[in-house]
Amino acid sequence: MAGSRRDKLGSIFSRLTGLLRSGAIKEEDRPIWYDVVKAFPPQPRPPPKQNIPNILYPEDFVRVHFYNTYTDPGATKLADKKTKSVQQRFVDQYLDLHEKKSVPPDSLFEETVRILKEGGVRLITHEEKQAEKSQMKDRDSERESKVNVRQPERLQAGDPFIANATVVSSRPSVKPQTKAKPEVSSVNIDSLFDGSR
Protein backbone atom coordinates (compact mmCIF):
# COMPACT_ATOMS: atom_id res chain seq x y z
CA MET A 1 0.00 0.00 0.00
CA ALA A 2 2.90 2.38 0.73
CA GLY A 3 4.10 1.95 -2.84
CA SER A 4 0.83 3.37 -4.18
CA ARG A 5 1.52 6.71 -2.44
CA ARG A 6 4.61 7.54 -4.43
CA ASP A 7 4.71 10.64 -6.62
CA LYS A 8 5.44 8.56 -9.72
CA LEU A 9 1.94 7.07 -9.57
CA GLY A 10 0.20 10.42 -9.13
CA SER A 11 0.32 13.63 -7.18
CA ILE A 12 -1.74 14.27 -4.08
CA PHE A 13 -4.02 16.50 -6.14
CA SER A 14 -4.70 13.84 -8.78
CA ARG A 15 -5.35 11.17 -6.13
CA LEU A 16 -7.74 13.46 -4.26
CA THR A 17 -9.53 14.25 -7.53
CA GLY A 18 -9.97 10.51 -8.09
CA LEU A 19 -11.37 10.05 -4.58
CA LEU A 20 -13.85 12.91 -5.14
CA ARG A 21 -15.00 11.46 -8.50
CA SER A 22 -15.48 7.99 -7.06
CA GLY A 23 -17.42 9.32 -4.08
CA ALA A 24 -14.93 8.09 -1.45
CA ILE A 25 -14.69 11.67 -0.18
CA LYS A 26 -17.70 13.96 -0.15
CA GLU A 27 -17.47 17.34 -1.88
CA GLU A 28 -17.95 19.22 1.40
CA ASP A 29 -15.13 17.21 3.10
CA ARG A 30 -12.45 18.24 0.58
CA PRO A 31 -9.43 20.10 2.04
CA ILE A 32 -9.20 23.89 1.86
CA TRP A 33 -6.16 23.85 -0.42
CA TYR A 34 -7.89 21.74 -3.09
CA ASP A 35 -9.82 24.66 -4.65
CA VAL A 36 -6.71 26.89 -4.64
CA VAL A 37 -4.57 24.27 -6.40
CA LYS A 38 -7.40 23.63 -8.88
CA ALA A 39 -7.61 27.37 -9.69
CA PHE A 40 -3.82 27.90 -9.80
CA PRO A 41 -2.14 24.62 -10.79
CA PRO A 42 1.62 24.34 -10.15
CA GLN A 43 4.15 24.52 -12.96
CA PRO A 44 4.88 21.15 -14.56
CA ARG A 45 7.89 19.32 -13.19
CA PRO A 46 10.90 18.68 -15.40
CA PRO A 47 11.50 15.08 -16.34
CA PRO A 48 13.06 13.20 -13.40
CA LYS A 49 16.11 11.93 -15.27
CA GLN A 50 18.07 14.46 -17.24
CA ASN A 51 21.53 13.89 -18.55
CA ILE A 52 23.48 16.68 -16.88
CA PRO A 53 27.03 16.74 -18.17
CA ASN A 54 29.93 16.93 -15.75
CA ILE A 55 31.42 20.38 -16.04
CA LEU A 56 35.16 20.31 -15.52
CA TYR A 57 37.54 23.18 -15.99
CA PRO A 58 41.27 22.81 -16.69
CA GLU A 59 42.13 24.36 -13.32
CA ASP A 60 40.13 21.68 -11.49
CA PHE A 61 42.88 19.15 -12.17
CA VAL A 62 45.51 21.60 -10.93
CA ARG A 63 43.53 22.17 -7.71
CA VAL A 64 43.16 18.45 -7.11
CA HIS A 65 46.90 17.92 -7.54
CA PHE A 66 47.58 20.90 -5.24
CA TYR A 67 45.34 19.55 -2.44
CA ASN A 68 46.75 16.04 -2.81
CA THR A 69 50.26 17.40 -2.31
CA TYR A 70 49.85 20.35 0.09
CA THR A 71 47.70 21.01 3.14
CA ASP A 72 45.03 23.66 3.24
CA PRO A 73 46.87 26.96 3.80
CA GLY A 74 44.10 28.34 6.01
CA ALA A 75 41.06 30.54 5.86
CA THR A 76 40.53 33.03 3.07
CA LYS A 77 38.81 36.39 3.43
CA LEU A 78 36.13 36.33 0.74
CA ALA A 79 35.30 40.00 1.29
CA ASP A 80 38.85 41.00 0.34
CA LYS A 81 38.71 40.92 -3.46
CA LYS A 82 42.16 42.41 -3.93
CA THR A 83 44.09 39.58 -2.27
CA LYS A 84 43.89 36.16 -3.91
CA SER A 85 43.98 32.95 -1.91
CA VAL A 86 47.06 30.74 -2.01
CA GLN A 87 45.21 28.13 -4.06
CA GLN A 88 44.06 30.70 -6.62
CA ARG A 89 47.55 32.19 -6.90
CA PHE A 90 48.90 28.67 -7.48
CA VAL A 91 46.33 27.93 -10.20
CA ASP A 92 46.89 31.30 -11.90
CA GLN A 93 50.67 30.84 -11.89
CA TYR A 94 50.36 27.27 -13.20
CA LEU A 95 48.04 28.29 -16.06
CA ASP A 96 50.25 31.27 -16.88
CA LEU A 97 53.31 29.02 -17.19
CA HIS A 98 51.30 26.54 -19.26
CA GLU A 99 50.10 29.28 -21.59
CA LYS A 100 53.61 30.70 -22.11
CA LYS A 101 54.99 27.20 -22.81
CA SER A 102 58.30 28.30 -21.32
CA VAL A 103 58.43 25.24 -19.05
CA PRO A 104 58.02 21.61 -20.16
CA PRO A 105 54.65 20.14 -19.13
CA ASP A 106 56.28 17.53 -16.87
CA SER A 107 57.84 20.16 -14.60
CA LEU A 108 55.04 22.76 -14.55
CA PHE A 109 53.93 21.83 -11.03
CA GLU A 110 57.44 21.95 -9.54
CA GLU A 111 58.21 25.24 -11.28
CA THR A 112 54.99 26.79 -9.95
CA VAL A 113 55.90 25.66 -6.43
CA ARG A 114 59.38 27.15 -6.78
CA ILE A 115 58.03 30.52 -8.02
CA LEU A 116 55.49 30.76 -5.20
CA LYS A 117 58.07 29.87 -2.54
CA GLU A 118 60.38 32.55 -3.91
CA GLY A 119 57.45 34.97 -3.63
CA GLY A 120 57.17 34.25 0.09
CA VAL A 121 54.27 31.77 0.07
CA ARG A 122 54.61 29.00 2.65
CA LEU A 123 53.46 25.66 1.26
CA ILE A 124 53.36 22.71 3.66
CA THR A 125 53.11 19.14 2.40
CA HIS A 126 51.00 16.57 4.19
CA GLU A 127 54.15 14.76 5.37
CA GLU A 128 55.59 17.97 6.88
CA LYS A 129 52.30 18.62 8.66
CA GLN A 130 52.32 15.11 10.16
CA ALA A 131 55.94 15.57 11.27
CA GLU A 132 55.01 18.87 12.97
CA LYS A 133 52.11 17.19 14.77
CA SER A 134 54.29 14.35 16.01
CA GLN A 135 56.94 16.84 17.23
CA MET A 136 54.28 18.80 19.10
CA LYS A 137 53.01 15.59 20.72
CA ASP A 138 56.58 14.72 21.75
CA ARG A 139 57.07 18.20 23.26
CA ASP A 140 53.77 17.97 25.12
CA SER A 141 54.62 14.54 26.51
CA GLU A 142 58.05 15.86 27.62
CA ARG A 143 56.40 18.74 29.45
CA GLU A 144 53.97 16.39 31.15
CA SER A 145 56.78 14.05 32.19
CA LYS A 146 58.75 16.99 33.68
CA VAL A 147 55.71 18.17 35.61
CA ASN A 148 54.83 14.69 36.84
CA VAL A 149 58.38 13.71 37.87
CA ARG A 150 57.72 13.66 41.58
CA GLN A 151 54.31 13.88 43.12
CA PRO A 152 54.49 11.99 46.41
CA GLU A 153 51.23 10.81 47.84
CA ARG A 154 52.30 11.42 51.46
CA LEU A 155 54.99 13.70 52.73
CA GLN A 156 57.24 12.17 55.33
CA ALA A 157 59.70 13.82 57.69
CA GLY A 158 62.74 12.19 56.02
CA ASP A 159 61.68 13.21 52.52
CA PRO A 160 64.45 15.25 50.79
CA PHE A 161 61.90 17.68 49.33
CA ILE A 162 60.87 18.83 52.78
CA ALA A 163 64.12 18.29 54.75
CA ASN A 164 64.61 22.00 55.46
CA ALA A 165 60.96 22.94 55.56
CA THR A 166 58.73 23.25 58.54
CA VAL A 167 55.86 20.82 58.41
CA VAL A 168 52.61 22.45 59.32
CA SER A 169 49.71 20.21 59.99
CA SER A 170 46.36 21.21 58.66
CA ARG A 171 44.65 19.51 61.57
CA PRO A 172 44.26 21.45 64.83
CA SER A 173 46.22 19.98 67.72
CA VAL A 174 43.50 20.74 70.27
CA LYS A 175 40.09 19.27 69.82
CA PRO A 176 37.44 21.96 69.75
CA GLN A 177 35.12 21.86 72.72
CA THR A 178 31.57 21.10 71.90
CA LYS A 179 28.89 23.24 73.46
CA ALA A 180 26.92 21.56 76.16
CA LYS A 181 23.33 21.00 75.26
CA PRO A 182 20.88 22.68 77.62
CA GLU A 183 18.94 20.27 79.72
CA VAL A 184 15.31 19.99 78.79
CA SER A 185 12.93 18.97 81.49
CA SER A 186 10.48 16.35 80.50
CA VAL A 187 6.85 17.28 80.38
CA ASN A 188 4.00 14.89 80.96
CA ILE A 189 1.60 15.43 78.08
CA ASP A 190 -1.35 14.03 80.02
CA SER A 191 -0.97 16.76 82.63
CA LEU A 192 -1.56 19.39 79.96
CA PHE A 193 -4.99 17.99 79.24
CA ASP A 194 -6.27 17.83 82.80
CA GLY A 195 -9.68 19.13 83.44
CA SER A 196 -8.24 21.86 85.67
CA ARG A 197 -7.98 24.95 83.63
C-alpha positions in Angstrom: 0.0 0.0 0.0 2.9 2.4 0.7 4.1 2.0 -2.8 0.8 3.4 -4.2 1.5 6.7 -2.4 4.6 7.5 -4.4 4.7 10.6 -6.6 5.4 8.6 -9.7 1.9 7.1 -9.6 0.2 10.4 -9.1 0.3 13.6 -7.2 -1.7 14.3 -4.1 -4.0 16.5 -6.1 -4.7 13.8 -8.8 -5.3 11.2 -6.1 -7.7 13.5 -4.3 -9.5 14.2 -7.5 -10.0 10.5 -8.1 -11.4 10.1 -4.6 -13.9 12.9 -5.1 -15.0 11.5 -8.5 -15.5 8.0 -7.1 -17.4 9.3 -4.1 -14.9 8.1 -1.4 -14.7 11.7 -0.2 -17.7 14.0 -0.2 -17.5 17.3 -1.9 -17.9 19.2 1.4 -15.1 17.2 3.1 -12.5 18.2 0.6 -9.4 20.1 2.0 -9.2 23.9 1.9 -6.2 23.8 -0.4 -7.9 21.7 -3.1 -9.8 24.7 -4.7 -6.7 26.9 -4.6 -4.6 24.3 -6.4 -7.4 23.6 -8.9 -7.6 27.4 -9.7 -3.8 27.9 -9.8 -2.1 24.6 -10.8 1.6 24.3 -10.2 4.1 24.5 -13.0 4.9 21.1 -14.6 7.9 19.3 -13.2 10.9 18.7 -15.4 11.5 15.1 -16.3 13.1 13.2 -13.4 16.1 11.9 -15.3 18.1 14.5 -17.2 21.5 13.9 -18.5 23.5 16.7 -16.9 27.0 16.7 -18.2 29.9 16.9 -15.8 31.4 20.4 -16.0 35.2 20.3 -15.5 37.5 23.2 -16.0 41.3 22.8 -16.7 42.1 24.4 -13.3 40.1 21.7 -11.5 42.9 19.2 -12.2 45.5 21.6 -10.9 43.5 22.2 -7.7 43.2 18.4 -7.1 46.9 17.9 -7.5 47.6 20.9 -5.2 45.3 19.6 -2.4 46.8 16.0 -2.8 50.3 17.4 -2.3 49.9 20.3 0.1 47.7 21.0 3.1 45.0 23.7 3.2 46.9 27.0 3.8 44.1 28.3 6.0 41.1 30.5 5.9 40.5 33.0 3.1 38.8 36.4 3.4 36.1 36.3 0.7 35.3 40.0 1.3 38.8 41.0 0.3 38.7 40.9 -3.5 42.2 42.4 -3.9 44.1 39.6 -2.3 43.9 36.2 -3.9 44.0 33.0 -1.9 47.1 30.7 -2.0 45.2 28.1 -4.1 44.1 30.7 -6.6 47.6 32.2 -6.9 48.9 28.7 -7.5 46.3 27.9 -10.2 46.9 31.3 -11.9 50.7 30.8 -11.9 50.4 27.3 -13.2 48.0 28.3 -16.1 50.3 31.3 -16.9 53.3 29.0 -17.2 51.3 26.5 -19.3 50.1 29.3 -21.6 53.6 30.7 -22.1 55.0 27.2 -22.8 58.3 28.3 -21.3 58.4 25.2 -19.1 58.0 21.6 -20.2 54.7 20.1 -19.1 56.3 17.5 -16.9 57.8 20.2 -14.6 55.0 22.8 -14.6 53.9 21.8 -11.0 57.4 22.0 -9.5 58.2 25.2 -11.3 55.0 26.8 -10.0 55.9 25.7 -6.4 59.4 27.2 -6.8 58.0 30.5 -8.0 55.5 30.8 -5.2 58.1 29.9 -2.5 60.4 32.5 -3.9 57.5 35.0 -3.6 57.2 34.2 0.1 54.3 31.8 0.1 54.6 29.0 2.6 53.5 25.7 1.3 53.4 22.7 3.7 53.1 19.1 2.4 51.0 16.6 4.2 54.2 14.8 5.4 55.6 18.0 6.9 52.3 18.6 8.7 52.3 15.1 10.2 55.9 15.6 11.3 55.0 18.9 13.0 52.1 17.2 14.8 54.3 14.4 16.0 56.9 16.8 17.2 54.3 18.8 19.1 53.0 15.6 20.7 56.6 14.7 21.7 57.1 18.2 23.3 53.8 18.0 25.1 54.6 14.5 26.5 58.1 15.9 27.6 56.4 18.7 29.5 54.0 16.4 31.2 56.8 14.1 32.2 58.7 17.0 33.7 55.7 18.2 35.6 54.8 14.7 36.8 58.4 13.7 37.9 57.7 13.7 41.6 54.3 13.9 43.1 54.5 12.0 46.4 51.2 10.8 47.8 52.3 11.4 51.5 55.0 13.7 52.7 57.2 12.2 55.3 59.7 13.8 57.7 62.7 12.2 56.0 61.7 13.2 52.5 64.5 15.2 50.8 61.9 17.7 49.3 60.9 18.8 52.8 64.1 18.3 54.7 64.6 22.0 55.5 61.0 22.9 55.6 58.7 23.3 58.5 55.9 20.8 58.4 52.6 22.5 59.3 49.7 20.2 60.0 46.4 21.2 58.7 44.7 19.5 61.6 44.3 21.4 64.8 46.2 20.0 67.7 43.5 20.7 70.3 40.1 19.3 69.8 37.4 22.0 69.7 35.1 21.9 72.7 31.6 21.1 71.9 28.9 23.2 73.5 26.9 21.6 76.2 23.3 21.0 75.3 20.9 22.7 77.6 18.9 20.3 79.7 15.3 20.0 78.8 12.9 19.0 81.5 10.5 16.3 80.5 6.8 17.3 80.4 4.0 14.9 81.0 1.6 15.4 78.1 -1.3 14.0 80.0 -1.0 16.8 82.6 -1.6 19.4 80.0 -5.0 18.0 79.2 -6.3 17.8 82.8 -9.7 19.1 83.4 -8.2 21.9 85.7 -8.0 25.0 83.6 
